[in-house]
Amino acid sequence: MAKGKRTYVGFYSEETGNLVHITNINKKNFGPGEKLTLRKYNKVTKKHEVLKMKEIKKG
């Protein structure tokens, strides 16, 4: 079976280390080792935080 072009990534909070957001991205838009950071609202800490991307296995 062929591998898909998309992969699931989780965005983890820099402050707490908790998983805050999950999405899928197109692998071809990101080079090897390239990481994406987002600034999103964290419900646990009740403020906006910088989130770092990590690849996760979904299934």
ChimeraX attribute file (.defattr): number of C-alpha atoms within 10 A of each C-alpha:
attribute: neighborCount
match mode: 1-to-1
recipient: residues
	/A:1	3
	/A:2	4
	/A:3	6
	/A:4	8
	/A:5	10
	/A:6	12
	/A:7	15
	/A:8	16
	/A:9	19
	/A:10	20
	/A:11	24
	/A:12	22
	/A:13	24
	/A:14	12
	/A:15	10
	/A:16	12
	/A:17	11
	/A:18	14
	/A:19	16
	/A:20	18
	/A:21	16
	/A:22	15
	/A:23	12
	/A:24	13
	/A:25	13
	/A:26	11
	/A:27	13
	/A:28	9
	/A:29	10
	/A:30	11
	/A:31	8
	/A:32	8
	/A:33	6
	/A:34	8
	/A:35	11
	/A:36	12
	/A:37	13
	/A:38	15
	/A:39	12
	/A:40	15
	/A:41	16
	/A:42	19
	/A:43	9
	/A:44	9
	/A:45	11
	/A:46	8
	/A:47	9
	/A:48	13
	/A:49	18
	/A:50	15
	/A:51	24
	/A:52	19
	/A:53	19
	/A:54	15
	/A:55	15
	/A:56	14
	/A:57	8
	/A:58	10
	/A:59	4
